[in-house]
Amino acid sequence: MNRSKHSFFHLLTVSSFVLLSHSVFAAKVTLEPSSWGLEEGKACVDCHAKSSAGLTHQWKNSAHAQANVNCLDCHQAYEDDADAIEHEGSVIATIVSPKDCGRCHTAELKQQQGSVHTKAVSIINNRMPALAEHFGSLSINDAGCAKCHGSKVIVRGDGTLDPSTWPNSGIGRINPDGSKGSCSACHGRHQFSKAQAREPAACTYCHSGPDSPDKSIYETSKHGMMYEAHKADMNMDSDSWVAGKDYSAAPTCVSCHMGAAGKMKSTHDVGMRDSWNLNEAVSTQQYLVIFADGEKRELSSSDPIPRKGESISKMDGTMGKVKAVASPKRRRAAMTKTCLECHSKNFANNAMKQFDEVVKLYNEKYGKPSRDIMQALYAENILTPLPFDEPVEISYWNLWHKGGTRARHGAAMGSPSDTWKGMADVGSLFYGKFLPQVRKVAGAEKGDALIKQYINESEHHQWLNHPAKANPILGYGKGSSNED
């Protein structure tokens, strides 16, 4: 069987199509502009100015304070809320969820709900539990994985929050009120700064390391170099922050994945412009299905594409009515609009084509052959069902999840060094570990048969059929510097 599942890493929202269903959430205390600045909340500020001076200082320098929104406006709760507690004479909830924020930030909530970020917990549960549990432990999940992906926050019998699930500002956090996500993951509490969320560091806090090596990729790209050189010109505090209007020095992560450009509006659905799935064993171009209730799921371009009004299975297995379907071409066009603020159409299209060619090369040369070999090993019970108990499984995982991710992301973000490093790592693992381990675990006869079927007959691996051919890079043969 194939260890990778269908992921929904690249999700699109079109704000005019999204309808938010409130029925799945618990009711919230009403918050209207006319009621901002609850009198009781002033006591919170006075007390916390002494007990939590830094927190209070952050709030005093926030847009919330300028709009007369105080602690109790955001933290006030009903007595029957799952996480309600009595605190200094007021009923409050420790967690301010996206639904709480959405009482004022309605458009942002509609965009965020159903986005790829809200799926972050299910990605861990469906695809990678063995990685954290087998290579680490539950404590690694609590202090590592869940800090970025989030987890379900558990409320104990006395109303306090289980320390294994809180603190937790993971982007897909499942909150006690049923909502998903954490606004403070990007807009750090209690200042909730726009500028902070627009900084690359807001994203690379999680998008770094082998699982998502985007920090080093961005920093070694031309975009990252220009950002470092021209930070002072980025106008991060601008209310609109439109590329080509409010700034043009360099793009950040937000510029390409969320930001406004030309007539294209900004969005809080960070995956809306991604046409490829780049975090699977084999990349596929992705359609985005938007359901009537605001939920979304991706479908591979090889899957049957539903029509508007049709009922299909949602990500959680329930049925939903299709509101709209966005094609990979449409998603690519949205991403390209940001590029066109600083580049010509030919420049942008050609850069996208170079990226596409790297993805296709990875798929055909390494992704599909290694996947097919692994499927054959599982189908014939040569490998046990237990994940990561055999060396070939670890090599396969690192091949596509580590090196393959770096190569594909490097090409997407314009980092030539990471594109090459990622592909070199893939090749080294593929030829130096994966294929020898296949021969070992399957036996010489069976292993050679699999390699011949999926590797040797491929046009990408014809050099394997010519072992006597000289290779000067290794220091011998024709062209070697050691040649007499």
C-alpha positions as CSV (number, residue, x, y, z in Angstrom):
1,M,0.0,0.0,0.0
2,N,1.1,3.6,-0.5
3,R,2.0,5.2,2.8
4,S,1.1,8.7,1.7
5,K,-2.5,9.7,1.8
6,H,-4.4,12.2,-0.3
7,S,-3.5,15.4,1.4
8,F,-5.3,18.7,1.2
9,F,-2.2,20.8,1.6
10,H,-3.1,23.4,-1.1
11,L,-6.6,24.8,-0.6
12,L,-8.3,27.7,-2.4
13,T,-11.0,30.1,-1.3
14,V,-12.8,32.5,-3.5
15,S,-14.5,34.9,-1.1
16,S,-17.6,35.5,-3.2
17,F,-18.3,31.7,-3.1
18,V,-17.7,31.0,0.5
19,L,-20.7,30.6,2.9
20,L,-19.8,30.1,6.6
21,S,-22.0,27.7,8.6
22,H,-22.5,28.9,12.1
23,S,-24.5,25.9,13.2
24,V,-21.5,23.8,14.1
25,F,-20.2,26.3,16.6
26,A,-21.2,27.2,20.1
27,A,-22.9,30.6,20.6
28,K,-20.7,33.5,21.4
29,V,-21.1,36.6,23.5
30,T,-22.3,39.4,21.2
31,L,-19.7,42.0,20.4
32,E,-20.7,45.1,18.5
33,P,-18.7,48.3,17.9
34,S,-21.2,50.2,20.0
35,S,-20.5,48.0,23.0
36,W,-16.7,47.9,22.8
37,G,-14.8,48.8,25.9
38,L,-16.8,47.0,28.6
39,E,-16.6,48.9,31.9
40,E,-15.6,45.7,33.8
41,G,-12.7,45.2,31.4
42,K,-10.9,48.3,32.7
43,A,-10.3,46.4,35.9
44,C,-8.5,43.7,33.9
45,V,-6.1,46.3,32.5
46,D,-5.4,47.8,35.9
47,C,-4.6,44.4,37.4
48,H,-2.6,43.0,34.6
49,A,-0.6,46.2,34.3
50,K,0.9,45.0,37.6
51,S,0.9,41.2,37.2
52,S,1.6,41.0,33.5
53,A,3.2,44.3,32.5
54,G,4.5,43.0,29.2
55,L,1.2,41.7,28.1
56,T,-0.6,44.9,29.0
57,H,2.1,47.0,27.2
58,Q,1.5,44.9,24.0
59,W,-2.2,45.6,24.2
60,K,-1.8,49.3,24.8
61,N,0.2,49.5,21.6
62,S,-2.4,47.6,19.6
63,A,-5.2,48.6,17.2
64,H,-7.6,47.0,19.7
65,A,-6.6,49.5,22.3
66,Q,-7.0,52.4,19.9
67,A,-10.5,51.1,19.0
68,N,-11.4,50.8,22.7
69,V,-11.5,47.0,22.7
70,N,-10.3,45.7,26.0
71,C,-9.5,42.3,27.6
72,L,-13.1,41.4,28.5
73,D,-14.4,42.2,25.1
74,C,-12.4,39.3,23.7
75,H,-12.3,36.9,26.7
76,Q,-15.9,37.3,28.0
77,A,-17.8,33.9,27.9
78,Y,-21.1,32.4,28.7
79,E,-21.3,30.3,31.9
80,D,-22.2,27.2,29.8
81,D,-19.3,27.6,27.4
82,A,-17.1,24.4,27.5
83,D,-14.0,26.4,28.7
84,A,-15.8,29.0,30.8
85,I,-14.1,29.8,34.1
86,E,-14.8,32.4,36.9
87,H,-12.0,34.9,37.1
88,E,-12.0,37.9,39.5
89,G,-15.8,38.1,39.4
90,S,-16.1,37.7,35.6
91,V,-16.9,34.7,33.4
92,I,-14.2,34.3,30.8
93,A,-12.5,31.8,28.5
94,T,-8.8,31.6,28.3
95,I,-8.8,30.9,24.6
96,V,-9.9,33.6,22.1
97,S,-10.8,31.4,19.1
98,P,-11.2,32.4,15.4
99,K,-14.9,32.5,16.1
100,D,-14.4,35.0,18.8
101,C,-12.3,37.2,16.5
102,G,-14.8,36.6,13.7
103,R,-17.4,38.6,15.6
104,C,-15.7,41.7,14.3
105,H,-13.4,40.3,11.6
106,T,-16.1,38.5,9.6
107,A,-14.5,38.5,6.2
108,E,-11.2,37.1,7.6
109,L,-13.1,34.3,9.4
110,K,-15.0,33.3,6.3
111,Q,-11.7,33.0,4.4
112,Q,-9.9,31.2,7.1
113,Q,-12.5,28.5,7.8
114,G,-12.0,25.5,5.6
115,S,-8.6,26.7,4.5
116,V,-5.5,24.5,4.5
117,H,-4.4,25.9,7.8
118,T,-7.6,24.6,9.5
119,K,-6.7,21.1,8.3
120,A,-3.4,21.1,10.0
121,V,-4.4,18.7,12.8
122,S,-6.0,16.2,10.5
123,I,-2.8,16.2,8.4
124,I,-0.9,15.0,11.4
125,N,-3.5,12.5,12.4
126,N,-4.0,11.0,8.9
127,R,-0.5,11.1,7.6
128,M,2.2,11.3,10.2
129,P,1.3,9.9,13.6
130,A,3.9,7.2,13.4
131,L,6.7,9.7,12.7
132,A,6.1,11.6,16.0
133,E,5.2,8.5,18.1
134,H,7.7,6.0,16.8
135,F,10.7,8.4,16.5
136,G,9.7,10.4,19.5
137,S,6.9,10.2,22.0
138,L,3.7,12.0,22.9
139,S,5.8,14.7,24.6
140,I,7.5,15.4,21.3
141,N,4.1,15.7,19.7
142,D,2.9,18.1,22.4
143,A,6.0,20.3,22.4
144,G,6.9,19.9,18.7
145,C,4.3,18.9,16.1
146,A,1.3,20.4,17.9
147,K,3.0,23.8,18.3
148,C,2.7,24.3,14.6
149,H,-0.1,22.0,13.5
150,G,-2.2,22.4,16.6
151,S,-4.1,19.8,18.5
152,K,-7.5,19.4,20.1
153,V,-7.5,21.5,23.3
154,I,-8.9,19.4,26.2
155,V,-10.9,21.1,28.9
156,R,-10.6,19.4,32.3
157,G,-13.5,18.9,34.7
158,D,-12.7,22.0,36.7
159,G,-12.7,24.2,33.5
160,T,-8.9,24.5,33.3
161,L,-7.1,23.4,30.1
162,D,-5.1,20.2,29.9
163,P,-1.4,21.1,30.0
164,S,-0.6,18.6,27.3
165,T,-2.8,20.6,24.9
166,W,-2.3,24.2,26.2
167,P,-0.5,26.5,25.6
168,N,-1.0,25.9,22.0
169,S,-1.2,28.4,19.1
170,G,-0.9,25.8,16.4
171,I,-2.5,27.0,13.1
172,G,-5.0,24.2,13.0
173,R,-5.9,24.0,16.7
174,I,-9.3,22.6,17.5
175,N,-10.8,24.9,20.0
176,P,-13.3,24.1,22.8
177,D,-16.0,26.0,20.9
178,G,-15.6,23.7,17.9
179,S,-13.8,26.2,15.7
180,K,-10.4,25.5,14.1
181,G,-7.4,27.6,14.0
182,S,-5.5,30.2,15.9
183,C,-5.3,33.8,14.8
184,S,-2.4,34.4,17.2
185,A,-0.3,31.9,15.3
186,C,0.5,34.7,12.9
187,H,-0.8,37.8,14.7
188,G,1.0,37.3,18.1
189,R,-1.1,38.2,21.1
190,H,-1.7,40.7,22.6
191,Q,-0.7,43.3,20.0
192,F,-2.1,41.3,17.0
193,S,0.2,43.3,14.6
194,K,-0.4,43.3,10.9
195,A,3.2,44.0,10.3
196,Q,4.3,40.9,12.3
197,A,2.0,38.7,10.3
198,R,3.5,40.0,7.0
199,E,7.1,39.3,8.1
200,P,8.6,36.1,6.6
201,A,9.4,35.0,10.2
202,A,5.7,34.7,11.0
203,C,5.6,31.9,8.4
204,T,9.1,30.4,8.8
205,Y,8.4,29.9,12.5
206,C,6.8,26.6,11.3
207,H,7.8,26.4,7.7
208,S,11.4,25.4,8.3
209,G,13.4,22.2,8.7
210,P,13.0,18.9,6.7
211,D,9.2,18.8,6.6
212,S,8.9,22.3,5.2
213,P,12.3,23.8,4.4
214,D,10.9,27.2,3.2
215,K,12.9,29.3,5.5
216,S,16.2,28.5,3.9
217,I,14.7,28.4,0.5
218,Y,13.3,31.9,0.8
219,E,16.4,33.3,2.3
220,T,18.6,31.9,-0.6
221,S,16.2,33.2,-3.3
222,K,16.4,36.6,-5.0
223,H,13.2,37.6,-3.2
224,G,14.7,36.8,0.2
225,M,17.9,38.6,-0.7
226,M,16.0,41.7,-1.8
227,Y,13.8,41.6,1.3
228,E,16.9,41.6,3.6
229,A,18.4,44.5,1.7
230,H,15.2,46.6,1.6
231,K,13.3,45.9,4.8
232,A,12.9,49.5,5.5
233,D,11.0,50.0,2.3
234,M,8.4,47.3,2.9
235,N,5.7,49.5,4.5
236,M,4.6,46.6,6.7
237,D,2.2,48.7,8.8
238,S,0.1,49.8,5.8
239,D,-3.6,49.2,6.1
240,S,-4.0,48.0,2.5
241,W,-0.5,46.6,1.7
242,V,-1.1,46.1,-2.0
243,A,1.9,45.0,-4.1
244,G,3.0,47.6,-6.6
245,K,1.0,50.3,-4.6
246,D,2.1,50.2,-1.0
247,Y,5.4,48.4,-1.5
248,S,7.5,46.9,-4.3
249,A,10.9,46.3,-2.7
250,A,10.4,42.5,-2.4
251,P,7.7,39.9,-1.9
252,T,7.3,38.1,1.4
253,C,5.5,34.8,1.9
254,V,2.2,36.7,2.5
255,S,2.7,38.6,-0.8
256,C,2.5,35.5,-2.9
257,H,0.2,33.3,-0.9
258,M,-2.2,35.8,0.6
259,G,-1.5,39.3,-0.4
260,A,-3.4,41.8,-2.6
261,A,-2.0,42.7,-6.0
262,G,-3.7,44.8,-8.6
263,K,-7.4,44.0,-8.6
264,M,-6.8,40.8,-6.7
265,K,-7.8,41.1,-3.0
266,S,-5.9,39.7,0.0
267,T,-7.2,36.5,1.6
268,H,-6.7,34.5,4.8
269,D,-6.8,31.2,2.9
270,V,-3.1,30.7,2.5
271,G,-3.4,27.8,0.0
272,M,-5.7,29.4,-2.5
273,R,-3.1,30.0,-5.1
274,D,-1.2,26.7,-5.1
275,S,-1.9,24.6,-8.2
276,W,0.5,21.7,-7.3
277,N,0.6,19.4,-4.3
278,L,4.3,19.5,-3.3
279,N,4.2,17.5,-0.1
280,E,3.4,14.0,-1.3
281,A,5.4,11.2,-2.7
282,V,4.1,12.1,-6.2
283,S,3.0,15.6,-7.0
284,T,-0.3,16.2,-8.8
285,Q,-2.1,19.3,-10.0
286,Q,-5.0,20.1,-7.8
287,Y,-8.6,21.2,-8.3
288,L,-10.2,23.0,-5.4
289,V,-13.8,22.0,-4.5
290,I,-15.6,24.6,-2.5
291,F,-18.7,23.4,-0.7
292,A,-21.9,25.4,0.1
293,D,-21.0,25.5,3.8
294,G,-17.5,26.9,3.2
295,E,-15.6,23.7,3.6
296,K,-13.1,22.7,0.9
297,R,-11.2,19.8,-0.4
298,E,-8.7,19.2,-3.1
299,L,-9.0,16.7,-5.9
300,S,-6.2,15.5,-8.1
301,S,-6.4,16.5,-11.8
302,S,-6.7,12.8,-12.6
303,D,-9.8,12.4,-10.4
304,P,-13.4,12.9,-11.8
305,I,-14.2,16.6,-11.3
306,P,-17.6,17.3,-9.8
307,R,-20.0,19.9,-11.1
308,K,-21.7,22.7,-9.3
309,G,-24.7,21.4,-7.3
310,E,-23.4,17.9,-7.1
311,S,-23.1,16.2,-3.7
312,I,-19.7,14.5,-3.0
313,S,-17.7,13.4,0.0
314,K,-16.0,16.1,2.1
315,M,-12.7,15.6,3.8
316,D,-14.3,14.4,7.0
317,G,-16.4,11.8,5.1
318,T,-19.7,13.6,5.2
319,M,-21.5,14.6,2.1
320,G,-21.6,18.2,0.9
321,K,-23.0,20.2,-2.0
322,V,-20.5,21.7,-4.4
323,K,-20.7,25.5,-4.7
324,A,-17.7,26.0,-7.1
325,V,-14.7,24.3,-8.5
326,A,-11.4,26.1,-9.1
327,S,-9.1,24.5,-11.7
328,P,-5.3,24.4,-11.4
329,K,-5.1,26.9,-14.2
330,R,-7.3,29.3,-12.3
331,R,-5.2,28.9,-9.2
332,R,-2.0,29.4,-11.1
333,A,-3.4,32.6,-12.7
334,A,-4.1,33.9,-9.2
335,M,-0.5,33.3,-8.1
336,T,0.9,34.8,-11.2
337,K,-1.0,38.1,-10.6
338,T,1.4,38.9,-7.8
339,C,4.4,38.2,-10.1
340,L,3.1,40.6,-12.7
341,E,3.4,43.6,-10.4
342,C,7.2,43.4,-10.8
343,H,7.8,41.1,-13.8
344,S,6.6,40.8,-17.4
345,K,4.1,38.2,-18.4
346,N,6.8,36.2,-20.3
347,F,9.2,36.3,-17.4
348,A,6.5,35.1,-14.9
349,N,5.2,32.4,-17.3
350,N,8.6,31.1,-18.1
351,A,9.6,30.9,-14.4
352,M,6.4,28.9,-13.7
353,K,7.3,26.6,-16.6
354,Q,10.7,25.9,-15.2
355,F,9.1,25.1,-11.9
356,D,6.6,22.7,-13.6
357,E,9.4,20.9,-15.4
358,V,11.3,20.2,-12.1
359,V,8.1,18.8,-10.6
360,K,7.5,16.6,-13.6
361,L,11.1,15.4,-13.6
362,Y,11.0,14.5,-9.9
363,N,7.7,12.7,-10.5
364,E,8.8,10.6,-13.4
365,K,12.4,9.9,-12.4
366,Y,12.1,9.3,-8.7
367,G,8.6,9.8,-7.2
368,K,6.6,7.3,-9.3
369,P,9.2,4.5,-9.5
370,S,9.9,4.5,-5.8
371,R,6.2,4.7,-4.9
372,D,5.4,1.8,-7.3
373,I,8.2,-0.4,-5.9
374,M,7.0,0.3,-2.3
375,Q,3.5,-0.6,-3.3
376,A,4.7,-3.9,-4.7
377,L,6.7,-4.7,-1.6
378,Y,3.6,-4.1,0.6
379,A,1.3,-6.0,-1.7
380,E,3.5,-9.1,-1.6
381,N,3.9,-8.9,2.2
382,I,7.7,-8.4,1.8
383,L,7.4,-5.4,4.1
384,T,5.5,-5.5,7.4
385,P,2.5,-3.1,7.9
386,L,4.3,-1.4,10.8
387,P,5.7,2.0,9.7
388,F,9.4,2.8,9.9
389,D,10.5,-0.6,11.2
390,E,12.6,-1.4,8.1
391,P,15.5,0.7,6.7
392,V,13.9,0.9,3.2
393,E,10.9,2.7,4.7
394,I,13.0,5.3,6.3
395,S,15.0,5.9,3.1
396,Y,11.8,6.1,1.1
397,W,10.3,8.6,3.5
398,N,13.4,10.8,3.4
399,L,13.6,10.5,-0.4
400,W,10.2,12.2,-1.1
401,H,9.4,13.9,2.2
402,K,12.8,15.5,2.8
403,G,14.9,15.8,-0.4
404,G,11.9,15.7,-2.7
405,T,10.1,18.4,-0.8
406,R,13.2,20.7,-0.8
407,A,13.7,20.2,-4.5
408,R,10.1,21.0,-5.4
409,H,9.7,23.9,-3.0
410,G,13.1,25.3,-4.1
411,A,11.9,25.4,-7.7
412,A,8.6,26.9,-6.7
413,M,10.3,29.7,-4.8
414,G,13.2,30.5,-7.0
415,S,16.1,29.1,-4.9
416,P,18.6,27.4,-7.3
417,S,20.8,26.1,-4.5
418,D,17.9,24.4,-2.7
419,T,16.5,23.0,-5.9
420,W,19.8,21.3,-6.7
421,K,20.5,20.3,-3.1
422,G,17.0,18.7,-2.8
423,M,17.4,16.8,-6.0
424,A,20.9,15.7,-5.2
425,D,19.7,14.4,-1.9
426,V,16.9,12.5,-3.7
427,G,19.3,11.0,-6.1
428,S,21.8,10.0,-3.4
429,L,19.1,8.3,-1.4
430,F,17.5,6.7,-4.4
431,Y,20.7,5.1,-5.9
432,G,22.8,4.9,-2.8
433,K,20.3,3.5,-0.2
434,F,16.8,2.9,-1.6
435,L,17.7,0.5,-4.5
436,P,20.3,-1.5,-2.5
437,Q,17.8,-1.8,0.3
438,V,15.1,-3.0,-2.1
439,R,17.5,-5.8,-3.3
440,K,18.2,-6.7,0.3
441,V,14.7,-6.9,1.6
442,A,13.2,-8.5,-1.4
443,G,16.1,-10.8,-2.2
444,A,18.4,-10.5,-5.2
445,E,16.2,-12.1,-7.8
446,K,13.0,-10.3,-6.8
447,G,14.8,-7.0,-6.1
448,D,16.4,-7.0,-9.5
449,A,13.1,-7.8,-11.2
450,L,11.4,-4.8,-9.5
451,I,14.3,-2.5,-10.4
452,K,14.3,-3.7,-14.0
453,Q,10.5,-3.2,-14.2
454,Y,10.4,0.3,-12.7
455,I,13.9,1.7,-13.1
456,N,16.1,0.2,-15.8
457,E,13.5,0.4,-18.6
458,S,12.8,4.1,-17.9
459,E,14.4,6.7,-20.1
460,H,15.5,8.6,-17.0
461,H,17.7,5.8,-15.8
462,Q,19.4,4.6,-19.0
463,W,22.8,5.4,-17.7
464,L,22.4,2.4,-15.3
465,N,22.5,0.1,-18.3
466,H,26.0,1.3,-19.3
467,P,28.2,0.5,-16.2
468,A,31.4,0.6,-18.2
469,K,30.9,4.2,-19.3
470,A,33.6,6.4,-17.9
471,N,32.7,9.0,-15.2
472,P,35.4,11.7,-14.8
473,I,33.6,13.2,-11.8
474,L,34.6,10.2,-9.6
475,G,38.3,10.7,-10.6
476,Y,38.8,7.9,-13.1
477,G,38.2,7.0,-16.7
478,K,38.1,9.3,-19.7
479,G,38.6,12.9,-18.9
480,S,40.0,12.3,-15.4
481,S,42.7,14.6,-14.1
482,N,44.6,11.4,-13.2
483,E,44.7,10.2,-16.7
484,D,48.1,9.8,-18.2
